């Protein structure tokens, strides 16, 4: 999966935070839901306009960001 097909960043939407498919739901919203104990199915039940691919894209985005931030400085 290429998260770039799902995660968008627009300066005028949610203060430029990474969002899902140009909606107002941010990557950090989804990560917070997961961290609080919600399952992907719980999130989709509460927000039926989100898909499992949307949630996976948030995780892939966060994983890539973490890899970049934790890369050794050269």
Secondary structure, DSSP 8 states (H G I E B T S, - for coil): --GGGTEE--TTSGGG--EETTSS-BHHHHHHHHHTT--HHHHHHH-TT--HHHHHHHHHHHHHHHHHHTS---
